[in-house]
C-alpha cells in the first residue's frame, strides 16, 4: 500500500472510531507524532505498527496476496 493510501485509510479509520490522533496513539501505545506523520504520508510504518493502530481504532488489518497476470 502506498504512503498516501495508508494515510487516507488510517485517518478514515480513526475518524470513524471517533478518536483524536492523541487518543489513537495512546490506545496503540505510540506517540501522537507517529500517527500524525503516517496520516500526512511522511512515514512508512511497519506492518506491526499499522496492525496496532488499526486494532486500536477497532479495525482488523488484512491483506491479500495475488499473482499478477
Secondary structure, 3 states (H helix, E strand, C coil): CCHHHHHHHHHHHHHHCCCCHHHHHHHHCCCHHHHHHHHCCCCCCCHHHHHHHHHHCCCCCCCCCCCCC
